[in-house]
Amino acid sequence: MTPAVRGQHPGHARCRAAAGGASVSIMNTGAKSAGEAVPRNNDAPPSQDGRPRGRRPAWQRAILVPGVLVAVFLVVRALVELATIHYNTPASYARDWGGPSLAGVLAVHTGPAVLILAAAAVWLRRHWRRTHPLSSAA
Protein backbone atom coordinates (compact mmCIF):
# COMPACT_ATOMS: atom_id res chain seq x y z
CA MET A 1 0.00 0.00 0.00
CA THR A 2 1.31 3.45 -0.84
CA PRO A 3 1.75 6.03 1.94
CA ALA A 4 -1.17 8.42 2.18
CA VAL A 5 -1.14 12.16 2.54
CA ARG A 6 -1.95 13.05 6.15
CA GLY A 7 -5.66 13.59 6.76
CA GLN A 8 -6.88 11.47 3.87
CA HIS A 9 -7.93 7.86 3.67
CA PRO A 10 -5.32 5.65 1.91
CA GLY A 11 -7.93 4.45 -0.61
CA HIS A 12 -8.89 7.95 -1.65
CA ALA A 13 -8.22 8.82 -5.30
CA ARG A 14 -6.29 12.00 -4.46
CA CYS A 15 -4.06 10.00 -2.11
CA ARG A 16 -3.27 7.48 -4.80
CA ALA A 17 -2.57 10.26 -7.30
CA ALA A 18 -0.31 12.09 -4.84
CA ALA A 19 1.54 8.87 -4.09
CA GLY A 20 2.21 8.22 -7.77
CA GLY A 21 -0.69 5.87 -8.52
CA ALA A 22 -3.39 6.43 -11.10
CA SER A 23 -6.48 8.26 -9.96
CA VAL A 24 -10.00 7.00 -10.49
CA SER A 25 -10.78 9.72 -13.05
CA ILE A 26 -7.78 8.73 -15.17
CA MET A 27 -8.70 5.05 -14.95
CA ASN A 28 -12.31 5.78 -15.97
CA THR A 29 -11.41 7.84 -19.05
CA GLY A 30 -10.38 4.72 -20.93
CA ALA A 31 -13.83 3.22 -20.42
CA LYS A 32 -15.56 6.15 -22.14
CA SER A 33 -16.29 6.05 -25.83
CA ALA A 34 -14.36 8.31 -28.20
CA GLY A 35 -17.22 10.81 -28.73
CA GLU A 36 -18.22 11.08 -25.08
CA ALA A 37 -17.05 14.11 -23.13
CA VAL A 38 -15.19 13.51 -19.90
CA PRO A 39 -16.73 15.60 -17.10
CA ARG A 40 -14.30 17.88 -15.29
CA ASN A 41 -14.29 17.48 -11.56
CA ASN A 42 -11.72 19.70 -9.91
CA ASP A 43 -13.56 19.66 -6.57
CA ALA A 44 -13.52 16.94 -3.98
CA PRO A 45 -15.62 13.88 -4.80
CA PRO A 46 -19.23 13.87 -3.56
CA SER A 47 -20.03 12.35 -0.21
CA GLN A 48 -21.81 9.02 0.13
CA ASP A 49 -25.27 10.59 0.15
CA GLY A 50 -24.65 12.56 -3.07
CA ARG A 51 -24.09 16.05 -1.60
CA PRO A 52 -20.97 17.98 -2.51
CA ARG A 53 -18.30 17.27 0.08
CA GLY A 54 -18.17 19.89 2.83
CA ARG A 55 -21.79 20.95 2.45
CA ARG A 56 -23.91 20.33 5.52
CA PRO A 57 -27.56 19.23 5.35
CA ALA A 58 -30.15 21.93 6.10
CA TRP A 59 -31.06 20.49 9.50
CA GLN A 60 -27.42 20.65 10.63
CA ARG A 61 -27.10 24.24 9.46
CA ALA A 62 -30.34 25.12 11.31
CA ILE A 63 -28.94 23.68 14.55
CA LEU A 64 -25.49 25.18 14.07
CA VAL A 65 -26.54 28.84 14.43
CA PRO A 66 -28.27 28.51 17.83
CA GLY A 67 -25.49 26.19 19.01
CA VAL A 68 -22.84 28.77 18.18
CA LEU A 69 -24.87 31.49 19.92
CA VAL A 70 -25.18 29.38 23.08
CA ALA A 71 -21.45 28.57 22.98
CA VAL A 72 -20.52 32.25 22.63
CA PHE A 73 -22.87 33.11 25.52
CA LEU A 74 -21.28 30.49 27.79
CA VAL A 75 -17.74 31.65 27.00
CA VAL A 76 -18.63 35.31 27.59
CA ARG A 77 -20.45 34.39 30.81
CA ALA A 78 -17.33 32.59 32.05
CA LEU A 79 -15.13 35.60 31.27
CA VAL A 80 -17.55 37.96 33.03
CA GLU A 81 -17.72 35.67 36.06
CA LEU A 82 -13.92 35.51 36.29
CA ALA A 83 -13.68 39.30 36.03
CA THR A 84 -16.46 40.25 38.44
CA ILE A 85 -16.23 37.67 41.24
CA HIS A 86 -14.78 38.84 44.58
CA TYR A 87 -12.37 36.03 45.39
CA ASN A 88 -11.60 37.25 48.93
CA THR A 89 -15.27 37.61 49.93
CA PRO A 90 -17.01 34.22 50.14
CA ALA A 91 -20.35 35.90 50.81
CA SER A 92 -20.28 37.36 47.27
CA TYR A 93 -20.42 33.94 45.63
CA ALA A 94 -21.90 31.72 48.36
CA ARG A 95 -25.43 31.92 46.90
CA ASP A 96 -24.39 31.51 43.25
CA TRP A 97 -24.81 28.25 41.35
CA GLY A 98 -22.15 25.86 42.54
CA GLY A 99 -21.72 27.71 45.84
CA PRO A 100 -20.87 28.05 48.64
CA SER A 101 -17.32 27.03 47.63
CA LEU A 102 -15.27 29.02 45.13
CA ALA A 103 -14.27 25.82 43.30
CA GLY A 104 -17.92 24.90 42.75
CA VAL A 105 -18.84 28.35 41.49
CA LEU A 106 -15.90 28.40 39.08
CA ALA A 107 -16.67 24.85 37.90
CA VAL A 108 -20.30 25.71 37.16
CA HIS A 109 -19.65 29.06 35.50
CA THR A 110 -16.38 28.38 33.65
CA GLY A 111 -16.51 24.59 33.14
CA PRO A 112 -18.77 24.70 30.06
CA ALA A 113 -16.57 27.42 28.52
CA VAL A 114 -13.46 25.29 29.03
CA LEU A 115 -15.17 22.33 27.33
CA ILE A 116 -16.37 24.53 24.44
CA LEU A 117 -12.91 26.03 23.89
CA ALA A 118 -11.28 22.57 24.02
CA ALA A 119 -13.77 21.20 21.47
CA ALA A 120 -13.21 24.24 19.24
CA ALA A 121 -9.44 23.70 19.42
CA VAL A 122 -9.82 20.04 18.41
CA TRP A 123 -12.16 20.97 15.55
CA LEU A 124 -9.85 23.73 14.31
CA ARG A 125 -6.84 21.41 14.37
CA ARG A 126 -8.68 18.71 12.41
CA HIS A 127 -10.01 21.29 9.95
CA TRP A 128 -6.50 22.72 9.46
CA ARG A 129 -5.06 19.26 8.82
CA ARG A 130 -7.80 18.47 6.27
CA THR A 131 -7.34 21.72 4.37
CA HIS A 132 -3.53 21.90 4.63
CA PRO A 133 -2.16 18.37 4.13
CA LEU A 134 1.56 17.78 4.38
CA SER A 135 3.39 17.86 1.10
CA SER A 136 4.55 14.48 -0.17
CA ALA A 137 7.63 16.12 -1.73
CA ALA A 138 9.22 16.88 1.65
N, C-alpha and C positions, 0 to 999 in steps of 0.2 A: 504494500500500500504506500502511496506517495505521501509525503508530509503535507499537512494542510496548513493554510494560512490561519493564524490565530483568530478565533471567533467564528469560524465557519466549519460546518460539518465536512468530514473528509470526503463524503460522496457527492458533495455539491459541485455543480458544473464549473463554477468559477474557481473552485479549489483545484480541480483537476487541470484547468487551463493554466492557472498560475504555477502549478507544479510541473508543467511541461506536457501534460496529457491532452488529448483532444476533448473539446467541450461537446456538450450535447447538441448545440446548434450546428456545429461543424459536422458532426456525425449524421445529423438528420438531413443536411442539404443534399447528400448523395441519393437519398430516397425520393426526392422530389423529381417530378418530370422536368424536361428541359424548358417547357413554356411556362411553368408555374413560378410565380414570384416568391422569393424567400422573405418572410416578414422580418422586419428589423426589430430587435428587442434589446435596446441598450440598457433598460432598467433591470432591476432584480426580477427573478421569475415570480409568478403569482404564488400566493399561498395555497394551501390545500383546499380551501373552500372557494377559490376562484377570485378573491379580491386581490388587488395589487398589494404587494408586500409593503408593510409599514402603515397601511391604512386601517384604522380601527373601525369596527362596526358602530352603527349609530347609537346603540344602547350603551356601549362603553364610553363613547364621547359624551353622552348625556350624563353619565355618572361621574365622569372625570372633572367637570367644572365645579360641581358642589364639593367634591372630595378635595380639590385643590384649595377651595375657599375655606373649608374646615381646617385643613392642614396649616394654612397661613394664619388663621385665627389662633390655633393652638400654639404655634411658635411665637407669635406676637404676645399672647397671654403669658407665656413662660418668661419672655424677656421683661415684660412689665412687672411681673411678680418678683423677679430677681432684682429689679431696680427699685421697687417701692417697699419691699418688706423691711421691717426694722429688726435686724438680726439680734440685737441686744435686748429687745423688749419682748419676752414671750407672750405677754398679754395681747400684742398686736396681731399675732397669728394663731393664738390658741383656739379661736372659734372658726377658723378657716377650714376648708375641706382638708382632711389629712392631719388636722391638729389633734392634740395640743403640742406635739413635738415638731421641731423645725424640719427634721428629716422627712416626716410624713407629709408636711405641707409642700416641701420642695419636690418630693416624689410625685405627689398628685398634680401639682401645677407645672412641673418641668419635665416629668417622665414622658408624657406623650410627645412633647417637642423633641426630646432626645431620640425617641424611636422614629419619628418622622424624618429627622435630619439624617439618621443612620440609613434608613431605607432610601432616601433621596441620594445619598452618597453611593450606595450600592448600585442604584439604577443608573446614575450618571456614569459610573465607571464601566458598567456593562455597555451602555449606549456608546461611550467613547471607543471602547474596544471593537464594537460592531462597525462603527463608521470610520475608524482609523486603524485598519489591520496592519500588522507588521509587514514590512516589505520582505519578499522572499529573496531579494538580491543581496541582502546584508549578510 
